[in-house]
Amino acid sequence: MSISLTEAAAQRIQRQLTERGSGLGLRLGVTTTGCSGHAYKLDYADAVEDSDVTFEAHGAKVVVSKRDLPLLDGLRVDFRREGLNEVFRFDNPNATALCGCGESFHYEGEAEAES
């Protein structure tokens, strides 16, 4: 299981933690919502629990719950400036469909898990 960060994403995470003044890294999760079924959930990671897995790249950490890891395995996190907007972008090999606005995704493995 793995999650990777681009250098731009790692720099953004480090900058946000510095501005905040505390935190271990980015907490990345999945919530059931949106028109495609799942959306990414971002927060600060202030602690690592027994139920978490930590990934590190370019000096930044990402903390993920083991529960969400099957949906995020192989995820590549990037940070981009697009015009006036600055956003994290997710390249998720597990997403089989994206909604039109790009805010949520569908995971084909759900049908198998529900059976």
C-alpha distances in whole Angstrom, upper triangle without the diagonal:
4,7,10,14,17,20,22,19,19,23,23,21,23,26,26,25,28,30,29,30,27,24,20,18,17,16,14,15,16,19,21,24,25,27,24,22,19,20,18,19,19,21,21,19,22,21,17,18,16,15,12,9,11,10,13,14,18,19,18,15,13,13,11,12,10,12,11,8,8,10,9,5,7,10,12,15,18,21,25,28,30,34,34,31,28,24,21,19,16,15,13,12,12,16,18,21,22,25,28,28,24,23,22,19,19,16,18,16,18,21,19,18,22,23
4,7,10,13,16,18,16,15,19,20,18,20,23,23,22,25,27,27,27,25,21,18,16,15,14,13,14,15,19,21,24,25,26,23,22,19,19,16,17,17,19,19,18,21,20,17,18,17,16,13,9,9,7,10,11,15,16,14,12,10,11,10,13,12,14,12,9,10,11,8,5,5,7,9,11,15,18,21,25,27,30,31,28,25,21,18,17,14,13,11,11,12,15,18,21,21,24,27,26,22,22,20,19,19,17,19,17,20,23,22,21,24,26
4,7,10,13,15,12,12,16,16,14,17,20,19,19,22,24,24,25,23,19,16,14,12,12,10,12,14,17,20,22,23,24,22,21,17,16,14,15,14,16,17,16,19,18,16,18,18,16,13,10,9,6,9,9,13,14,12,10,8,10,9,12,12,14,12,9,11,11,7,6,5,5,6,8,11,14,18,21,23,27,27,24,21,18,14,13,10,10,9,11,12,14,18,19,19,22,24,23,20,19,18,17,18,17,19,18,20,23,23,22,25,27
4,7,10,12,10,10,13,14,13,15,18,18,18,21,23,23,24,22,19,17,14,12,13,12,14,16,20,23,24,24,26,23,23,20,18,15,16,15,17,17,17,20,20,18,20,21,19,16,13,11,8,8,7,10,12,10,10,9,12,12,15,16,18,15,13,15,14,10,9,7,6,5,6,9,12,15,19,21,25,25,22,19,16,13,12,10,10,11,12,14,16,19,21,20,23,25,23,20,20,19,19,20,19,21,21,23,26,26,25,28,31
4,6,8,6,6,10,10,10,12,14,15,16,18,20,20,22,20,18,15,12,11,13,12,15,17,20,23,24,24,26,24,24,21,18,15,16,14,16,16,16,19,20,18,21,22,21,17,15,12,9,8,6,8,10,8,9,9,12,13,17,18,20,17,15,17,16,13,13,11,9,6,5,6,9,12,16,18,22,22,19,16,14,10,10,10,10,12,14,17,18,21,22,21,23,24,23,19,19,20,19,22,21,24,24,25,29,29,28,31,33
4,5,5,6,9,10,11,12,14,16,17,18,20,21,23,22,20,18,14,14,16,15,18,20,23,26,26,26,28,26,26,23,20,17,18,16,18,18,19,22,23,22,25,26,25,21,19,16,12,11,8,8,11,10,12,12,16,17,21,22,24,21,19,21,19,16,16,13,11,7,6,5,8,10,14,16,20,20,18,15,13,10,10,11,11,14,16,19,19,22,23,21,24,25,23,20,20,21,21,23,23,26,26,28,31,31,31,33,36
4,5,5,6,9,10,11,12,14,15,16,18,20,21,21,19,17,14,14,17,17,20,23,26,29,29,29,31,29,29,26,23,20,20,18,19,18,19,22,23,23,26,27,27,23,20,17,14,11,8,6,9,9,12,13,17,19,23,24,26,23,22,24,23,19,19,17,15,11,10,8,9,11,14,17,20,20,18,15,14,12,13,14,15,17,20,22,23,26,26,25,27,27,25,22,23,24,24,27,27,29,30,32,35,35,34,37,39
4,5,5,6,9,10,11,12,14,15,16,18,20,20,19,18,14,14,17,17,20,22,25,27,27,27,29,27,28,25,22,18,19,16,18,17,19,21,23,23,26,29,28,24,22,19,16,14,11,9,11,11,13,14,18,19,23,25,27,24,22,25,23,19,20,18,15,12,9,6,5,7,10,13,16,17,15,11,11,9,11,13,14,17,20,23,22,26,26,23,25,25,23,20,20,22,23,26,26,29,30,31,35,35,34,37,40
4,5,5,6,9,10,11,12,14,15,16,18,18,16,15,11,10,13,13,16,18,21,24,24,24,26,25,25,21,18,15,15,13,14,14,15,18,20,20,23,25,24,20,18,16,13,11,9,9,11,9,10,10,14,16,20,22,23,20,19,21,20,16,17,16,13,10,6,5,5,8,11,14,17,17,14,11,9,7,9,10,12,15,18,20,20,23,23,21,23,24,21,18,18,20,20,23,24,27,27,28,32,32,31,34,37
4,5,5,6,9,10,11,12,14,15,16,16,14,12,9,9,13,13,17,20,23,26,26,27,29,27,27,24,21,17,17,14,14,13,14,17,18,18,21,24,23,19,17,14,11,9,7,6,7,5,8,9,13,15,19,21,23,21,19,22,21,17,18,16,14,11,9,8,8,12,14,18,20,20,18,14,13,11,12,13,15,17,20,22,23,26,26,24,26,27,25,22,21,22,23,26,26,29,29,30,34,34,33,35,38
4,5,5,6,9,10,10,12,14,15,15,14,14,11,12,15,16,20,22,25,28,29,28,31,30,30,26,23,20,19,16,16,15,16,18,20,21,24,26,26,22,20,17,15,12,10,8,8,7,11,12,16,19,22,25,27,24,23,26,24,21,22,20,18,15,12,10,9,11,13,17,19,18,17,13,13,12,14,16,18,20,23,25,25,29,29,27,28,29,26,23,23,25,26,29,29,32,32,33,37,37,36,38,41
4,5,5,6,9,10,10,12,14,14,14,13,11,10,14,14,18,20,23,26,26,26,28,27,27,24,20,17,16,13,13,12,14,17,19,20,23,26,25,22,20,17,16,14,12,11,11,9,11,12,15,18,21,24,25,23,22,25,23,20,21,20,17,15,11,9,7,10,11,15,17,16,14,10,10,9,12,14,17,19,23,24,24,28,27,25,26,26,23,21,20,22,23,27,27,31,31,32,35,36,35,37,40
4,5,5,6,9,10,11,12,12,10,10,7,7,10,12,15,18,21,24,24,25,28,27,26,22,19,16,14,11,11,9,11,13,15,16,20,22,22,18,17,14,13,11,11,10,10,7,8,9,12,15,18,21,23,20,20,23,21,18,20,19,16,14,11,11,9,12,14,18,20,19,16,12,12,10,13,14,17,19,22,23,23,27,27,25,26,27,24,21,20,22,23,26,26,30,30,30,34,34,33,35,38
4,6,5,6,9,10,10,10,10,9,7,9,13,15,18,22,24,28,28,29,31,31,30,26,23,19,18,14,13,11,12,13,16,17,21,23,23,20,19,15,14,12,11,10,8,6,9,11,14,17,20,23,25,23,22,26,25,21,22,22,19,17,14,13,12,15,16,20,22,21,19,15,15,13,16,18,20,22,25,27,27,31,31,28,30,30,27,25,24,25,27,30,30,33,33,34,37,38,36,38,41
4,5,5,6,9,10,11,11,12,10,11,15,17,20,23,25,29,29,29,32,31,31,27,24,20,19,15,14,12,14,15,18,20,23,26,26,23,22,19,18,15,15,13,11,10,12,14,17,20,23,26,28,25,25,28,27,23,25,24,21,19,16,14,12,14,15,18,20,18,16,13,14,14,17,19,22,24,27,29,29,32,32,29,30,30,27,25,24,26,28,31,31,35,35,35,39,40,38,40,43
4,5,5,6,8,9,9,11,9,9,12,14,18,21,22,26,26,26,29,29,28,25,21,18,16,12,11,9,12,13,16,18,21,25,24,21,21,18,17,16,16,15,13,11,12,13,15,18,21,24,25,23,23,27,25,22,24,24,21,19,15,15,12,15,15,18,20,18,16,13,13,12,16,18,21,23,27,27,27,31,30,27,28,28,25,23,21,24,26,29,29,33,33,33,37,38,36,38,41
4,5,5,6,6,6,8,7,9,12,14,18,21,23,27,27,28,31,31,30,26,23,19,17,13,11,8,10,10,13,16,19,22,22,19,19,16,16,15,15,14,12,10,11,12,14,17,20,23,25,23,23,27,25,22,24,24,21,20,17,17,15,18,19,22,24,22,19,16,16,15,19,20,23,24,28,28,29,32,32,29,30,31,28,26,24,25,27,30,30,34,34,34,38,38,36,38,41
4,5,5,7,9,10,10,12,15,18,22,25,27,30,30,31,34,34,33,29,26,23,20,17,14,12,13,13,16,19,22,25,26,23,22,19,19,17,17,15,13,12,13,15,17,21,23,27,28,27,27,30,29,26,27,27,25,23,19,19,17,19,20,23,24,22,21,17,18,18,21,23,26,27,31,32,32,35,35,33,33,34,31,29,27,29,31,34,34,38,37,38,41,42,40,42,45
4,5,8,10,13,13,13,16,19,22,25,26,30,30,30,33,33,33,29,26,22,20,16,14,12,14,14,18,21,24,27,27,24,25,22,22,20,20,18,16,15,16,17,19,22,25,28,29,27,28,31,30,27,29,29,26,24,20,20,17,19,19,22,23,20,19,16,17,17,21,23,26,28,32,33,32,36,35,32,32,33,29,28,26,28,30,34,34,38,38,38,42,42,40,42,46
4,6,8,11,11,12,14,17,20,23,24,28,28,29,32,32,31,28,24,21,18,15,12,9,12,11,15,18,21,25,25,22,23,20,21,19,20,19,17,15,15,16,17,20,22,26,27,25,26,30,28,26,28,28,25,24,21,20,18,20,21,24,25,22,20,18,18,18,21,23,27,28,31,32,31,35,34,32,32,33,29,28,25,27,29,32,33,37,37,36,40,41,38,40,44
4,7,10,12,14,16,19,22,25,27,30,31,32,35,35,34,30,27,24,21,17,14,11,12,11,14,18,21,24,25,22,23,20,21,19,20,19,17,15,16,17,18,21,23,27,28,27,28,31,30,28,29,30,27,26,23,23,21,23,23,27,28,25,24,21,21,21,24,26,29,30,33,34,34,38,37,35,35,36,33,31,29,30,32,35,36,39,39,38,42,43,40,42,46
4,7,9,11,13,17,20,23,25,28,29,31,34,34,32,29,26,22,19,16,13,9,9,7,11,14,17,21,21,19,20,17,18,17,19,18,15,13,13,15,15,18,20,24,25,24,25,28,28,25,27,28,25,24,21,22,21,23,24,28,29,27,25,22,21,20,24,25,28,28,32,32,32,36,36,33,34,35,32,30,28,29,31,33,33,37,36,36,40,40,38,39,43
4,6,8,10,14,16,20,22,26,27,28,32,31,29,26,23,19,17,13,10,6,6,5,8,10,14,17,18,15,16,14,15,14,16,16,13,11,10,11,11,14,17,20,22,21,21,25,24,22,23,24,22,21,19,20,19,22,24,27,29,27,24,21,20,18,21,22,25,25,28,28,29,33,33,31,32,33,30,28,25,26,28,30,30,34,33,33,36,37,34,36,39
4,7,9,12,15,19,22,25,27,29,32,31,29,25,23,19,17,13,11,8,5,5,7,8,12,15,16,13,13,10,11,11,13,14,11,8,7,9,9,12,15,18,20,19,19,23,22,20,21,22,20,19,17,19,18,22,24,27,30,28,25,22,20,18,21,21,23,23,26,26,27,31,32,30,31,33,30,28,26,26,27,29,29,32,31,31,35,35,32,34,38
4,7,9,13,17,19,23,24,26,29,28,26,22,20,16,14,11,9,6,5,7,9,10,13,16,16,13,12,9,10,9,11,12,10,6,5,6,7,10,13,16,19,17,17,20,20,17,18,19,16,16,13,15,15,18,21,24,26,25,22,18,17,14,17,17,19,20,23,23,24,28,28,27,28,30,27,24,22,23,24,26,26,29,28,29,32,32,30,32,36
4,6,10,13,16,19,21,22,25,24,22,19,16,12,10,7,6,5,5,9,10,11,14,17,16,12,12,10,10,10,12,13,12,8,6,5,6,9,12,15,16,14,14,18,17,14,16,17,14,14,11,13,13,16,19,21,24,23,20,16,14,12,14,14,17,17,20,20,21,25,25,23,24,26,23,21,18,19,20,23,22,26,25,26,29,30,28,30,33
4,7,10,13,16,18,20,23,22,20,16,14,10,8,6,5,5,5,9,9,9,11,14,13,10,10,9,10,12,14,16,15,11,9,6,5,6,9,12,13,11,12,16,15,12,15,16,14,14,12,15,15,19,21,23,26,25,21,18,16,13,15,14,17,16,19,19,19,23,23,22,23,25,23,20,17,18,19,21,20,24,23,23,27,27,25,26,30
4,7,10,14,15,17,20,18,17,13,11,7,6,5,7,8,9,12,13,12,13,16,13,10,10,10,11,13,14,17,16,13,10,7,6,5,8,11,12,9,10,13,11,9,12,13,11,12,10,13,14,17,20,22,25,24,20,18,14,11,12,11,14,13,16,15,16,19,20,18,20,22,20,17,14,14,15,17,17,20,20,19,23,24,22,24,27
4,7,10,12,14,17,16,14,10,8,6,5,6,8,11,11,14,15,13,14,15,12,11,11,12,13,16,18,20,20,16,14,10,8,6,7,10,9,6,8,11,9,8,11,14,11,14,12,15,17,20,22,24,27,26,22,20,16,13,14,12,14,13,16,14,14,18,18,17,18,21,19,16,14,12,13,15,14,18,17,16,20,21,19,20,24
4,7,9,11,14,12,10,6,6,5,5,9,11,14,15,18,18,17,17,18,15,13,14,15,16,19,21,23,23,20,17,13,12,9,9,11,9,6,9,10,8,8,12,14,12,15,14,17,18,21,23,24,27,26,22,21,17,14,14,12,14,12,15,13,12,15,15,14,15,18,17,14,12,10,10,11,11,15,14,13,17,18,16,17,21
4,6,9,12,11,8,6,5,6,6,10,12,16,16,19,20,19,19,20,17,16,17,19,20,22,24,27,27,23,20,17,15,12,12,14,11,9,12,13,11,12,15,18,16,18,17,20,21,23,25,25,28,27,23,22,18,16,16,15,17,15,17,15,14,16,16,15,15,18,17,15,11,9,10,12,12,16,16,14,17,19,16,17,21
4,7,10,9,6,5,6,9,10,14,16,19,20,23,23,22,22,23,19,19,20,22,23,26,27,30,30,26,24,20,19,16,15,16,13,11,14,14,11,14,17,19,18,20,20,22,23,25,27,27,29,29,25,24,21,19,18,17,18,16,18,15,14,15,15,14,13,17,16,15,12,9,10,10,11,14,14,12,15,17,15,15,18
4,7,8,5,5,6,9,10,14,17,20,22,25,25,25,24,26,22,22,23,24,25,27,29,31,31,28,25,22,21,18,18,19,16,14,17,17,14,16,19,21,19,21,20,22,23,24,26,25,27,27,23,23,19,18,18,17,18,17,19,17,14,16,14,12,11,14,13,13,10,7,9,10,12,15,16,14,16,19,18,17,21
4,6,5,6,6,10,12,15,18,22,24,27,28,28,27,29,25,24,25,26,26,29,29,31,32,28,27,23,23,20,20,22,19,17,19,19,15,17,20,22,19,21,20,21,22,22,24,23,25,25,21,21,18,18,17,16,18,16,19,17,14,15,12,10,8,11,10,10,7,5,8,10,13,16,17,15,17,20,20,19,22
4,6,8,9,13,15,19,22,26,27,30,31,31,31,32,28,27,28,29,29,31,31,33,34,31,29,26,26,23,23,24,21,19,21,20,17,18,22,23,20,22,22,23,24,24,25,24,26,26,23,23,20,20,18,17,18,17,19,17,13,13,10,9,6,9,9,10,9,7,8,9,12,15,17,15,16,20,20,19,22
4,6,8,12,15,18,21,25,26,30,30,29,29,30,26,25,26,27,26,29,29,32,33,29,28,24,24,21,21,22,19,16,18,17,13,15,18,19,17,19,20,21,22,23,25,24,26,27,23,23,20,19,17,15,16,14,15,13,10,10,7,6,5,9,10,9,9,5,5,5,9,11,13,12,14,17,17,17,19
4,7,11,13,17,20,23,24,28,28,27,26,27,23,23,23,25,25,28,29,31,32,29,26,23,22,19,18,19,16,14,16,15,12,14,17,19,17,20,20,22,23,24,26,26,28,28,25,24,21,19,18,16,17,14,16,13,10,11,10,9,9,13,13,12,10,7,6,5,8,11,12,10,12,15,14,14,17
4,7,9,13,16,20,21,24,24,23,23,24,20,19,20,21,21,24,25,28,28,25,23,19,18,15,15,16,14,11,13,13,9,11,15,16,14,17,16,19,20,22,24,24,26,26,23,22,18,16,15,13,14,12,14,12,9,11,10,9,10,13,13,11,9,5,5,6,8,11,12,11,14,16,15,15,19
4,6,10,13,17,18,22,22,22,22,24,20,19,19,20,20,22,23,25,26,22,20,17,16,14,15,17,15,11,14,14,11,11,15,16,13,15,14,16,17,19,21,20,23,23,19,18,14,13,12,11,13,12,15,13,11,13,12,10,10,13,11,9,6,4,6,9,11,14,15,14,17,20,18,19,22
4,7,10,13,15,18,19,19,19,21,18,16,16,17,17,19,19,22,22,18,17,13,13,11,13,15,14,10,12,13,10,9,13,14,11,13,11,13,14,16,19,19,22,22,18,16,12,10,10,9,12,11,14,13,12,15,14,12,13,15,13,11,8,7,9,11,12,16,17,16,20,21,20,21,24
4,7,10,12,15,17,16,17,19,17,15,16,16,16,18,20,22,21,18,16,12,12,10,11,14,13,11,13,15,12,11,15,17,14,15,13,15,15,18,20,21,23,22,18,16,13,11,12,11,15,14,17,16,15,18,18,16,16,18,16,14,10,10,12,15,16,19,19,18,22,23,21,23,26
4,7,9,13,14,15,16,19,17,14,15,14,15,16,17,19,18,14,13,10,10,10,12,15,15,13,14,17,15,13,16,17,14,14,12,13,13,16,18,19,22,21,17,15,12,10,12,12,15,15,19,18,18,21,20,18,19,20,18,15,13,13,15,18,19,22,22,22,25,27,25,26,29
4,6,9,12,13,15,18,16,14,15,14,15,16,18,19,18,14,12,10,10,11,12,16,16,14,16,19,17,16,18,20,17,17,14,16,15,18,20,22,24,22,19,16,14,12,15,15,19,19,22,21,21,25,24,22,22,24,21,19,16,17,19,21,22,26,25,25,28,29,27,28,32
4,6,9,11,13,17,16,14,15,13,14,15,16,17,16,12,10,9,9,11,13,17,18,16,17,21,20,17,20,21,18,18,15,17,16,19,21,23,25,24,20,18,16,14,17,17,20,21,24,24,24,28,27,25,26,27,25,22,20,20,22,25,25,28,28,27,31,32,29,31,34
4,6,7,10,13,13,10,12,10,12,13,15,17,15,11,9,8,7,9,11,15,16,15,16,20,19,17,19,20,18,18,16,18,18,21,23,26,29,27,24,21,19,16,19,18,21,21,24,24,24,28,28,27,27,30,27,24,22,22,23,25,25,28,27,27,31,31,28,30,34
4,7,10,14,14,12,14,12,15,15,18,19,16,13,11,11,10,12,13,17,18,18,19,23,22,20,22,24,22,22,20,21,21,24,26,29,31,29,26,23,22,20,22,22,25,25,28,27,28,32,32,30,31,33,30,28,25,26,27,29,28,32,31,30,34,34,31,33,36
4,6,10,11,9,11,11,14,15,18,20,17,14,11,11,9,11,12,15,17,17,17,21,22,20,21,23,22,22,21,23,23,27,29,32,34,32,29,26,24,22,24,23,26,25,28,27,28,32,32,31,32,34,32,29,27,27,27,29,28,31,29,29,33,33,30,31,35
4,7,8,6,8,8,11,13,17,19,17,14,11,10,7,9,9,11,14,15,15,18,19,18,18,20,20,21,20,22,23,27,30,32,35,34,30,27,25,22,24,22,24,23,25,25,26,30,31,30,31,34,32,29,26,26,26,27,26,29,27,27,30,30,27,29,32
4,5,5,8,10,14,16,20,22,20,18,14,13,9,10,8,10,12,14,14,18,19,18,19,21,21,23,22,25,26,30,32,35,37,36,33,30,27,24,26,24,26,24,26,25,26,30,31,30,32,35,33,30,27,26,26,27,25,28,26,26,29,28,25,27,30
4,6,8,11,14,17,21,24,22,20,16,15,11,11,9,9,12,14,14,17,19,18,18,21,21,23,23,27,28,32,35,37,40,39,35,32,30,26,27,25,27,25,26,25,27,30,31,31,33,36,35,32,29,28,27,28,25,28,25,25,28,27,24,26,28
4,7,10,14,17,20,24,22,20,16,14,10,9,6,6,8,10,11,14,15,15,16,19,19,21,21,25,27,30,33,35,38,37,34,31,28,24,25,23,24,22,23,21,23,26,28,28,30,33,31,29,26,24,24,24,22,24,21,21,24,23,20,22,25
4,7,10,13,17,20,19,16,12,10,6,5,4,5,8,9,9,13,14,13,13,16,16,18,18,21,23,27,30,32,35,34,31,27,24,21,22,20,21,19,21,20,22,25,26,26,28,31,29,26,24,23,22,23,21,23,21,21,25,24,21,23,26
4,7,10,14,17,16,14,10,8,6,5,6,6,10,10,8,12,13,12,11,14,14,16,16,19,21,25,28,31,34,33,30,27,24,20,21,18,19,17,19,18,20,24,26,26,28,31,29,26,24,23,22,23,20,23,21,22,25,24,21,24,27
4,7,10,14,12,10,7,6,5,6,9,10,13,12,11,14,15,13,12,14,13,14,14,17,19,23,26,29,32,31,28,24,22,18,19,17,18,18,19,19,21,25,27,26,28,31,29,26,24,23,23,24,22,25,23,24,28,27,25,27,30
4,7,11,10,8,6,5,6,8,11,12,15,14,11,14,15,12,11,11,11,12,12,14,17,20,24,26,30,30,26,23,20,17,17,15,16,16,17,18,20,24,25,25,27,30,28,24,23,23,22,23,22,24,23,24,28,27,25,28,31
4,7,6,6,4,6,9,11,15,16,19,17,15,18,18,15,14,14,13,12,12,14,16,19,22,25,29,28,26,22,20,16,17,16,17,17,19,21,22,26,27,27,29,31,29,26,25,25,24,26,25,27,26,28,31,30,29,32,34
4,5,6,7,9,12,14,18,19,22,19,17,20,20,16,15,14,13,11,11,12,14,17,20,23,26,27,24,20,18,15,16,15,16,17,19,21,22,26,27,26,29,30,28,25,24,25,25,27,25,28,27,29,32,32,31,34,36
4,6,9,11,15,17,21,22,25,23,21,23,23,19,19,17,16,13,12,12,13,16,19,22,25,25,23,19,18,16,17,17,18,20,22,24,25,29,30,28,30,32,30,26,26,27,27,29,28,31,31,32,36,35,34,37,40
4,7,10,13,17,20,22,25,23,21,24,24,20,20,19,18,16,14,15,15,18,21,24,27,27,24,21,20,17,19,19,20,22,24,26,27,31,31,30,32,33,31,28,27,28,28,31,30,33,32,33,37,36,35,38,40
4,7,10,13,17,19,22,20,18,21,21,17,18,17,15,14,12,12,13,16,19,22,25,25,22,18,17,14,16,16,18,19,22,23,24,28,29,27,29,30,28,25,24,25,25,28,27,30,29,30,34,34,32,35,38
4,7,10,13,15,18,16,15,19,18,15,15,15,14,13,12,13,14,18,21,24,27,26,23,20,18,15,16,16,18,18,20,21,23,26,27,26,28,30,28,24,23,23,24,26,25,28,27,28,31,31,29,32,35
4,7,10,12,15,13,12,15,15,12,13,13,11,11,10,12,14,18,21,23,26,26,22,19,16,13,14,13,15,15,18,18,19,23,24,23,25,27,25,22,20,20,20,22,21,24,23,24,28,28,26,28,31
4,7,10,12,11,10,14,14,11,13,14,13,14,13,16,17,21,24,26,29,28,25,21,19,16,17,15,17,16,19,18,20,24,25,24,25,28,26,23,20,20,20,22,21,24,22,23,26,26,24,26,29
4,6,8,7,7,10,11,9,10,12,11,13,13,16,18,22,25,27,30,29,26,22,19,16,17,14,16,14,17,16,17,21,22,21,23,26,24,21,19,18,18,19,17,20,19,19,23,22,20,22,25
4,5,5,6,10,11,10,11,15,14,16,16,20,21,25,28,30,33,32,28,25,22,19,19,17,19,16,18,17,18,21,23,22,24,27,26,23,20,19,18,19,17,20,18,18,21,21,18,20,23
4,5,5,8,10,10,10,14,14,17,18,21,24,27,30,32,35,35,31,28,25,21,21,18,19,17,18,16,18,21,23,23,25,28,27,24,22,20,19,19,16,19,16,16,20,19,16,18,21
4,6,7,9,10,11,15,15,18,19,22,25,28,31,32,35,35,31,28,25,22,21,18,19,16,17,15,16,19,21,21,23,26,26,23,20,18,17,16,14,16,14,13,17,16,13,15,18
4,6,6,7,9,12,12,15,15,19,21,24,27,28,31,31,27,25,21,18,18,15,16,13,14,12,13,16,18,18,20,23,22,19,17,15,14,14,12,14,13,12,16,16,13,16,19
4,5,5,6,9,10,13,14,18,20,24,27,28,32,32,28,25,22,18,17,14,14,12,13,11,13,16,18,19,21,24,24,20,19,16,15,15,12,15,13,13,17,16,14,17,20
4,6,5,9,10,14,16,19,22,25,29,29,33,33,30,27,23,20,19,15,14,11,11,8,11,14,16,17,20,23,23,20,19,16,14,13,10,11,9,10,14,13,11,14,17
4,6,9,9,12,14,17,20,22,26,26,30,30,26,24,20,17,16,12,12,8,9,6,8,11,13,14,16,20,19,16,15,12,10,10,7,10,8,9,13,13,12,14,17
4,6,5,9,10,14,17,20,23,24,28,28,24,22,18,15,13,10,10,7,8,7,9,12,14,14,17,20,20,16,15,13,11,12,10,13,12,13,17,17,15,18,21
4,6,9,12,15,18,21,25,26,30,30,27,24,21,17,15,12,11,8,8,7,10,14,16,17,20,23,23,19,18,16,14,14,12,14,12,14,18,17,16,19,21
4,7,10,13,17,19,23,24,28,29,26,23,20,16,14,10,8,7,6,8,11,14,16,17,20,22,22,18,18,17,15,15,13,15,14,17,20,19,19,22,24
4,6,10,13,16,20,21,24,25,22,19,16,12,10,7,6,5,7,8,10,13,15,14,18,20,19,15,15,14,13,14,13,15,15,17,20,20,20,23,25
4,7,10,13,17,18,22,23,20,17,14,10,8,6,5,7,9,11,12,15,16,16,19,20,19,15,16,16,15,17,16,18,19,21,24,24,24,26,29
4,7,10,14,15,19,20,16,13,10,7,6,5,7,9,12,14,14,17,18,16,18,20,18,14,14,15,15,17,17,20,21,22,26,26,25,28,31
4,7,10,12,16,17,14,11,8,6,5,6,8,11,14,16,16,19,19,17,19,20,18,15,15,16,17,20,20,23,24,25,29,29,29,31,34
4,7,10,13,13,11,7,6,4,6,9,11,14,17,20,19,22,21,19,20,20,17,15,15,17,18,22,23,26,27,28,31,32,31,33,36
4,6,10,11,8,6,6,6,7,11,13,16,19,21,20,23,22,19,20,19,17,15,15,18,19,23,24,27,29,30,33,34,34,35,38
4,6,7,6,4,7,9,10,14,16,19,23,25,23,25,24,21,21,20,17,16,17,20,22,25,27,30,32,33,35,37,37,38,41
4,6,5,6,8,11,11,14,16,20,23,25,23,25,23,19,19,18,15,14,16,19,21,25,27,30,32,32,35,37,37,38,41
4,6,8,11,14,14,18,20,23,26,28,26,28,26,22,22,20,17,17,18,22,24,28,30,33,35,35,38,40,40,41,44
4,7,10,14,15,19,22,25,28,29,27,29,27,23,23,21,18,18,18,22,25,28,31,34,36,36,39,41,40,41,44
4,6,10,12,16,18,21,25,26,24,26,24,20,20,18,15,15,15,18,21,25,27,30,32,32,35,37,37,38,41
4,7,10,13,16,19,23,24,22,25,23,20,20,19,16,15,15,18,20,24,26,29,31,31,34,36,35,36,40
4,6,10,13,16,19,21,19,22,20,17,17,17,14,12,11,15,17,20,22,26,27,27,30,32,31,33,36
4,7,10,13,16,18,16,19,18,16,17,17,14,12,11,13,15,18,20,23,24,25,28,29,28,30,33
4,7,10,13,15,13,16,15,13,14,15,13,10,10,12,13,16,17,20,22,23,26,27,26,28,31
4,6,10,11,10,13,13,11,13,15,13,10,10,11,10,13,14,17,18,19,22,23,23,25,28
4,7,9,9,11,12,11,14,15,15,11,12,12,11,13,13,16,17,19,21,22,22,25,27
4,5,6,9,10,10,14,16,16,12,12,11,9,10,10,12,13,15,18,18,19,21,23
4,6,8,10,12,15,18,18,15,16,14,11,11,10,11,12,14,17,17,18,20,22
4,6,9,11,14,17,18,15,15,12,9,8,6,7,8,11,13,13,14,16,18
4,6,7,11,14,14,11,12,9,6,5,5,7,9,11,13,14,15,17,19
4,7,10,13,15,13,14,11,7,6,6,6,9,11,12,14,15,17,18
4,7,10,12,10,11,9,6,5,7,8,12,12,14,16,17,18,20
4,6,8,6,8,6,4,6,9,12,15,15,16,19,20,20,23
4,6,5,7,6,6,8,12,14,17,16,18,21,21,22,24
4,5,8,9,10,12,15,17,21,20,22,25,25,25,28
4,6,8,10,13,17,19,22,21,23,26,26,27,29
4,6,8,11,14,17,19,19,21,24,24,25,28
4,7,11,14,17,19,18,21,23,23,23,27
4,7,10,13,16,15,17,20,19,20,23
4,7,10,12,12,14,17,16,17,20
4,6,9,8,11,13,13,14,17
4,5,6,8,10,10,12,14
4,5,6,8,9,11,12
4,6,5,6,9,10
4,5,5,6,9
4,5,5,6
4,5,5
4,6
4
